[in-house]
Amino acid sequence: MTHDAPESGPTRLQQRFGPRAGTARGDRKSSGFGRLVVVVYAVFSLSAGVRSLYQILTGFGTAPLPYLLSAFAAAVYVVATVALARPGPRWHRLATAAVGVELLGVLGVGLLSVLAPALFPEASVWSHFGRDYGYVPLVLPVVGLAWLRRSRPRAGLAPA
């Protein structure tokens, strides 16, 4: 049994997913500090998703609005995580939209949970501006939008 040297052509992974573009990324939003932002969003998508799934499966009838809002928050976090991790102007726009929806959601749900507490017999991820999560849901979209603004794709990059 002999092992031949690999051919100089593309590997199977490169054939399927495309050639490696080199080590330098043209998109800065998911490198450096952006990686930390992506990790925090991934953790929040997992925690909000598991929380909402548990709440919906065990007591949906007692507080449907907060539980559905937690599921929506989890979906927004998933979209934001994926869009933040992907390079290119389209993903950057999607990340900006998702993080913007998150900010509007946490502000709207937070205000509603304070002004109409009867609607929230149980807390959602965004209730009371994310109090159950140490107010990170309130701070995270502000940090995310600031990072997205700072790492905007430069003019002249090929669209993705």
BELZIKA-V86376 format. One record per residue. N is the residue number from 0. RES is the residue in one small letter. SS is DSSP state (helix for helix, strand for strand, loop for the rest). NEAR is the number of other ideal C-beta (glycine too) atoms within 8 Angstrom. D_FIRST is the distance of its C-alpha to the first C-alpha in Angstrom with 1 decimal. Layout:
# BELZIKA-V86376
n->(N;N)
res->(RES;RES)
ss->(SS;SS)
near->(NEAR;NEAR)
d_first->(D_FIRST;D_FIRST)
This chain:
# BELZIKA-V86376
n->(0;1;2;3;4;5;6;7;8;9;10;11;12;13;14;15;16;17;18;19;20;21;22;23;24;25;26;27;28;29;30;31;32;33;34;35;36;37;38;39;40;41;42;43;44;45;46;47;48;49;50;51;52;53;54;55;56;57;58;59;60;61;62;63;64;65;66;67;68;69;70;71;72;73;74;75;76;77;78;79;80;81;82;83;84;85;86;87;88;89;90;91;92;93;94;95;96;97;98;99;100;101;102;103;104;105;106;107;108;109;110;111;112;113;114;115;116;117;118;119;120;121;122;123;124;125;126;127;128;129;130;131;132;133;134;135;136;137;138;139;140;141;142;143;144;145;146;147;148;149;150;151;152;153;154;155;156;157;158;159)
res->(m;t;h;d;a;p;e;s;g;p;t;r;l;q;q;r;f;g;p;r;a;g;t;a;r;g;d;r;k;s;s;g;f;g;r;l;v;v;v;v;y;a;v;f;s;l;s;a;g;v;r;s;l;y;q;i;l;t;g;f;g;t;a;p;l;p;y;l;l;s;a;f;a;a;a;v;y;v;v;a;t;v;a;l;a;r;p;g;p;r;w;h;r;l;a;t;a;a;v;g;v;e;l;l;g;v;l;g;v;g;l;l;s;v;l;a;p;a;l;f;p;e;a;s;v;w;s;h;f;g;r;d;y;g;y;v;p;l;v;l;p;v;v;g;l;a;w;l;r;r;s;r;p;r;a;g;l;a;p;a)
ss->(loop;loop;loop;loop;loop;loop;loop;loop;loop;loop;loop;helix;helix;helix;helix;helix;helix;loop;loop;loop;loop;loop;loop;loop;loop;loop;loop;loop;loop;loop;loop;loop;helix;helix;helix;helix;helix;helix;helix;helix;helix;helix;helix;helix;helix;helix;helix;helix;helix;helix;helix;helix;helix;helix;helix;helix;helix;helix;helix;helix;helix;helix;loop;helix;helix;helix;helix;helix;helix;helix;helix;helix;helix;helix;helix;helix;helix;helix;helix;helix;helix;helix;helix;helix;helix;loop;loop;loop;helix;helix;helix;helix;helix;helix;helix;helix;helix;helix;helix;helix;helix;helix;helix;helix;helix;helix;helix;helix;helix;helix;helix;helix;helix;helix;helix;loop;helix;helix;helix;loop;loop;loop;loop;loop;loop;loop;helix;helix;helix;loop;helix;helix;helix;loop;loop;helix;helix;helix;helix;helix;helix;helix;helix;helix;helix;helix;helix;helix;helix;helix;loop;loop;loop;loop;loop;loop;loop;loop;loop;loop)
near->(2;3;4;4;4;5;4;3;3;5;6;5;6;10;7;6;5;5;5;4;6;4;2;4;8;8;15;8;12;12;8;5;6;13;9;7;12;12;8;10;14;9;8;14;13;8;9;13;12;8;11;15;9;8;14;10;6;6;8;10;4;6;11;7;9;15;15;10;14;15;12;9;16;14;8;12;14;10;10;15;12;8;12;16;7;10;9;11;9;8;13;15;8;10;14;10;8;12;13;10;9;16;11;8;13;14;10;9;12;14;8;10;15;7;6;7;7;5;8;14;6;10;10;14;16;15;15;9;11;15;9;7;10;5;9;10;15;12;8;12;13;9;9;15;12;8;12;14;7;6;10;7;9;5;4;3;10;4;6;9)
d_first->(0.0;3.8;6.8;9.6;13.1;15.2;17.7;21.3;22.6;23.7;21.6;22.1;24.7;26.4;26.6;28.1;30.4;30.9;29.9;30.7;34.2;33.9;34.9;38.7;40.1;43.0;44.4;45.9;46.9;43.8;43.1;45.0;47.9;46.8;43.7;46.2;48.3;45.2;44.4;48.0;48.1;45.0;46.6;49.8;48.1;46.5;49.6;52.0;49.8;49.5;53.2;54.3;52.1;53.5;57.0;56.8;55.4;57.9;61.1;61.2;64.7;66.2;65.1;63.4;64.2;62.6;59.6;59.0;59.6;56.9;54.5;55.5;55.1;51.5;50.7;52.2;50.2;46.9;47.9;48.9;45.7;43.4;45.7;46.0;42.2;41.7;42.5;44.9;48.6;48.5;46.8;49.3;52.2;50.8;50.4;54.0;55.3;53.6;54.8;58.2;58.3;57.4;60.3;62.7;61.5;61.9;65.3;66.5;65.4;66.4;69.9;70.2;69.3;72.0;74.7;74.0;72.5;73.4;70.5;68.1;68.7;65.1;63.4;60.8;58.3;60.8;64.0;66.3;64.2;61.2;63.1;60.7;57.9;59.9;61.0;57.5;57.6;60.7;59.3;55.8;56.8;59.0;56.3;53.9;56.3;57.1;53.4;52.9;55.9;54.7;51.2;52.4;50.1;51.4;52.9;50.6;47.4;45.7;46.5;43.8)
